[in-house]
Amino acid sequence: MTAPEAAPEAPPAETVRLRLSVSYDGTDFHGWAPQPTARTVAGEVRTALEHLFGPLVTLVVAGRTDAGVHATGQVCHADVDAARWSAQDGENKVLWRLRGILPPDVRVTAVEEIDRAFDARFSALARHYEYRVTDATWGVEPLWRRDTLAWNRPLDVAAMARAAAALLGEHDFAAFCKRRDGATTIRALNRLDVTREPDGRISVRVSADAFCHSMVRSLVGALLAVGDGRRAADWPGGLLSRSERSSEVIVAPAHGLTLVRVDYPADAAGWTARDETTRRVRTLGG
């Protein structure tokens, strides 16, 4: 649960930066970002960390997932009291204690002290998502119901793959994004694969250095329209000429989407260089 309001404590005089890997079932969360009256992943993680380390100076995440979206490879960083960190008897003890504090639908799977040059958001090279859907006549397997969308029409995976190929590269994805003031919709899509897995499910794997709001689920929604025959395979690519959100694109339901990995450079020099690149305003060809 989100921590109740309390009188603020003074921040610690000396802090260390921790990098954390986080997994969660997003079903019962109102997304990652803190909200004063709703249960969020950040609220649960912050509450658990503050139980061990006192008030946090920062808690920054690689990708602020929407309500209902899951993660198996989320990354965040937190600045915590150095003395309390040193008193925890190592990373395994911290993981064990967080296991006992956190609710069962969120886990911290790794924690390490890291150089302050690391920024979970701005140091990231790429974010990788997977969307799972089944077109089985009888619906979704009960054990998959939280992370797999049941589609009520047969899907042509080959047509979806052809449509996906036309979306690769750097484009203005305005037609697929919910616009935010001051935010660019130009993105470089590195991967958009559509495959049918041995278990019968269809996986849409999407990778880019960053995504704009609702972009991944909108891309999936467009591919589903191609897959079930409502749209031609060249339709999604044609939307790249639009300069604003397309009302024709349906946003796929959140529960089929999982953030599976975030990539980073190997060292502090790489983090700093990446941070500088990420903060620049992107323009096509620039």
C-alpha positions in Angstrom: 0.0 0.0 0.0 1.1 3.6 -0.5 2.7 5.0 2.6 0.4 7.3 4.7 1.3 11.0 5.0 3.8 11.8 7.7 5.9 14.6 8.8 8.9 14.8 6.5 12.2 13.8 7.9 15.5 15.6 7.2 17.3 14.0 4.3 20.5 12.0 5.3 23.7 13.9 5.3 25.6 11.3 3.2 24.0 9.0 0.7 24.9 6.2 -1.7 23.2 5.4 -5.0 21.6 1.9 -5.4 20.6 0.3 -8.7 17.6 -2.0 -8.3 16.0 -4.6 -10.6 12.3 -4.8 -10.1 9.6 -7.2 -11.3 5.8 -6.8 -10.8 2.4 -8.0 -11.8 0.8 -4.7 -12.9 -2.8 -6.0 -12.6 -3.6 -4.3 -9.3 -1.4 -1.2 -9.7 -2.3 2.2 -11.1 1.0 2.2 -12.9 4.5 3.0 -11.7 4.3 6.7 -11.0 3.4 7.8 -7.4 -0.2 8.9 -6.9 -1.6 10.3 -3.7 -4.8 8.2 -3.6 -3.9 5.1 -5.6 -1.7 2.1 -5.2 1.4 2.3 -7.4 4.6 0.3 -7.9 6.7 3.3 -6.9 4.6 3.7 -3.7 5.3 0.1 -2.7 9.0 0.2 -3.6 9.5 3.5 -1.8 7.7 2.3 1.3 9.9 -0.8 1.5 13.1 1.1 0.9 12.3 3.7 3.5 11.6 0.9 6.0 15.2 -0.1 5.7 17.0 3.2 4.9 14.8 6.1 6.1 13.6 8.9 3.7 14.8 8.6 0.1 16.5 11.5 -1.6 15.5 10.1 -5.1 13.7 7.2 -6.7 14.1 7.3 -10.5 12.8 4.6 -12.9 13.8 3.5 -16.4 10.2 3.4 -17.7 7.1 4.6 -16.1 4.7 1.9 -17.0 0.9 2.5 -17.2 -1.8 0.9 -15.1 -2.0 -2.8 -15.7 1.4 -3.1 -17.5 3.8 -5.7 -16.1 7.6 -5.8 -15.7 10.2 -8.6 -15.4 13.1 -6.3 -16.1 12.3 -2.8 -14.7 15.3 -0.8 -13.4 15.3 2.1 -10.9 17.9 3.9 -8.8 17.5 5.3 -5.3 19.8 7.5 -3.2 19.7 6.2 0.4 21.4 6.8 3.7 25.0 5.6 3.5 25.2 4.5 7.1 22.0 2.5 6.9 23.1 0.8 3.7 26.4 -0.2 5.3 24.6 -1.6 8.3 22.6 -4.1 6.1 25.2 -6.8 5.9 25.4 -7.1 2.1 23.1 -7.1 -0.9 21.6 -10.6 -0.2 20.4 -9.5 3.2 18.8 -6.4 1.7 17.0 -8.6 -0.9 15.9 -11.0 1.9 14.5 -8.1 4.0 12.7 -6.5 1.0 11.2 -9.9 0.3 9.5 -9.8 3.7 8.3 -6.1 3.4 7.1 -6.0 -0.2 3.6 -7.4 -1.2 3.7 -10.5 -3.4 2.9 -8.7 -6.7 6.2 -6.8 -6.6 9.8 -8.1 -6.1 13.2 -6.4 -6.0 15.3 -9.1 -7.7 18.8 -7.4 -7.5 20.3 -4.5 -5.7 23.8 -3.0 -5.9 25.7 0.2 -4.9 26.6 2.1 -8.1 28.4 5.2 -9.2 26.3 8.4 -9.1 26.8 8.8 -12.8 24.2 6.1 -13.3 20.7 7.3 -14.0 18.0 4.7 -14.5 16.1 6.9 -16.9 18.7 8.9 -18.8 21.5 6.4 -19.0 19.4 3.8 -20.7 20.4 2.7 -24.2 17.2 0.7 -25.0 14.0 -0.5 -23.5 12.5 -3.9 -24.6 8.8 -4.8 -24.3 6.8 -7.9 -25.2 3.1 -8.0 -25.9 1.4 -11.4 -25.7 -1.8 -12.3 -27.4 -3.7 -15.5 -28.2 -6.2 -16.1 -30.9 -7.3 -19.6 -29.7 -10.9 -20.2 -30.4 -11.6 -21.1 -26.7 -9.8 -18.0 -25.3 -6.8 -17.7 -23.0 -5.3 -20.3 -20.7 -6.4 -19.5 -17.1 -2.8 -19.2 -16.0 -2.0 -16.7 -18.7 -5.0 -14.5 -18.2 -3.1 -11.7 -16.4 -0.4 -11.2 -19.0 -2.0 -12.4 -22.3 -4.7 -10.8 -24.4 -7.5 -13.0 -25.7 -8.3 -12.0 -29.3 -11.7 -13.1 -30.7 -10.6 -13.4 -34.4 -7.9 -15.5 -36.1 -4.7 -13.5 -36.6 -2.5 -13.6 -39.7 1.0 -13.4 -38.2 2.7 -13.1 -41.6 0.6 -10.0 -42.4 1.4 -8.5 -39.0 5.1 -9.1 -39.5 5.0 -7.3 -42.9 3.2 -4.4 -41.4 5.7 -4.2 -38.5 8.7 -4.1 -40.9 7.5 -0.8 -42.4 7.5 0.8 -39.0 11.2 0.2 -38.2 13.7 3.1 -38.1 13.4 6.7 -37.0 10.1 8.4 -37.6 7.6 10.8 -36.2 5.2 8.4 -34.4 2.7 11.1 -33.7 -0.2 8.9 -35.0 0.6 6.3 -32.4 1.3 8.6 -29.4 -0.8 10.5 -26.9 0.8 13.9 -27.2 2.3 15.6 -24.1 3.2 19.3 -24.0 6.9 19.8 -24.7 7.5 16.1 -25.6 8.7 15.0 -29.0 7.0 12.1 -30.8 10.1 11.3 -32.9 11.5 7.9 -32.0 13.9 5.3 -33.4 12.2 1.9 -33.4 15.0 -0.8 -33.5 12.8 -3.9 -33.3 9.2 -4.8 -34.0 8.9 -8.6 -34.4 5.7 -10.6 -34.6 6.1 -14.4 -34.0 3.8 -17.3 -33.1 5.4 -19.2 -30.2 5.4 -23.0 -29.7 2.7 -22.6 -27.1 0.4 -21.0 -29.7 0.6 -17.5 -28.3 1.7 -14.6 -30.5 4.5 -12.4 -29.3 5.1 -8.8 -30.4 8.6 -7.8 -29.3 9.3 -4.0 -29.4 12.6 -2.2 -28.8 13.7 1.4 -28.9 15.8 3.8 -26.9 12.6 5.4 -25.7 8.9 5.4 -26.3 6.3 8.1 -26.2 3.1 7.8 -24.2 0.9 4.8 -25.3 3.2 4.1 -28.3 3.8 0.4 -27.7 0.2 -0.5 -27.1 -0.9 1.7 -30.1 1.6 -0.1 -32.4 0.2 -3.4 -31.2 -3.4 -2.2 -31.7 -2.5 -1.3 -35.3 -0.9 -4.7 -35.9 -3.9 -6.5 -34.5 -6.2 -4.7 -37.0 -3.9 -6.0 -39.8 -3.8 -9.5 -38.3 -7.5 -9.9 -38.2 -8.1 -8.5 -41.7 -9.7 -5.2 -40.9 -6.7 -3.3 -42.3 -4.2 -3.9 -45.1 -0.6 -4.6 -44.2 0.6 -1.2 -45.5 -1.9 0.8 -43.4 0.3 1.2 -40.2 3.2 2.5 -42.2 1.0 5.0 -44.0 0.1 6.5 -40.6 3.7 7.8 -40.2 2.8 10.7 -42.4 0.3 12.0 -39.8 1.3 14.9 -37.5 -1.1 14.1 -34.7 -2.7 11.2 -32.9 -4.9 9.0 -35.2 -8.3 8.1 -33.9 -8.3 5.0 -36.1 -5.6 3.4 -34.0 -6.9 1.4 -31.0 -4.7 1.2 -28.0 -4.3 -2.5 -27.1 -5.3 -3.4 -23.5 -2.6 -2.9 -20.9 -2.4 -6.4 -19.4 -0.8 -8.0 -22.5 2.3 -5.8 -22.2 5.5 -6.5 -20.2 8.7 -4.5 -19.9 11.3 -7.3 -20.1 14.7 -5.5 -20.2 16.5 -2.2 -20.1 20.0 -1.9 -21.6 22.7 0.4 -20.3 26.3 1.2 -21.2 29.0 -0.8 -19.3 30.6 2.0 -17.3 30.3 5.5 -15.8 31.8 7.2 -18.9 29.1 5.5 -21.0 26.3 6.5 -18.6 27.4 10.1 -18.7 27.7 10.2 -22.5 24.3 8.5 -22.8 22.7 11.0 -20.4 23.8 13.9 -22.5 22.4 12.3 -25.6 19.1 11.4 -24.1 18.4 14.9 -22.8 18.7 16.5 -26.2 15.5 17.2 -28.0 15.2 14.8 -30.9 14.5 15.9 -34.4 14.2 13.8 -37.6 17.7 13.3 -39.0 19.2 15.1 -36.1 
